[in-house]
Structures are given as C-alpha cells and as structure tokens.
Amino acid sequence: MRTFTATGAGSTGLLPAAVAVALAWTNSPWSEAHTSLWHTGPWISPGGARLSMDLGTGATTG
C-alpha cells in the first residue's frame, strides 16, 4: 500500500475514490452519521493539552 500511494498515480486514484465515498455517504439515509462525525470533539489530549475545536473546524481552518 505504501508503494502504491507513494506514486502520483496511486495518490491521484485515492482522492476521487474518497470524494465519491464522502458524497455517497452525505447523500445517503445515513447522512446524520456523517454530520455527527464532523461535530465530534477531540478524542486525544497530547501531553495534557486540550484541543478546543471539533473535527469540521479543524479540517477547514487547519
């Protein structure tokens, strides 16, 4: 898998597949699970530090 994703073709193939899965999940009857995933709070506290943003905010703001 590492060799496959190290190539440009492998990485290029994974991105559209991930987008297709996300779009299908968002527009499916299970879309509520997709929404709740993006509002999931931090589940780790590295070195005692506390993350104060949800997954969606972290993904969009970096």
NORMO-V552110 format. One record per backbone hydrogen bond with DSSP energy under -0.5 kcal/mol. NH is the residue of the N-H (numbers start at 1). CO is the residue of the C=O. If there is no record, write none. Layout:
# NORMO-V552110
nh:co
NH:CO
NH:CO
This chain:
# NORMO-V552110
nh:co
5:1
6:2
7:3
7:4
11:7
12:8
13:9
14:10
15:11
16:12
17:13
18:14
19:15
20:16
21:17
22:18
23:19
24:20
25:21
26:22
27:23
28:25
31:28
33:30
34:30
35:31
36:32
37:33
38:34
39:35
40:37
48:45
49:46
51:44
55:40
56:38
58:54
59:55
60:56
61:57
62:58
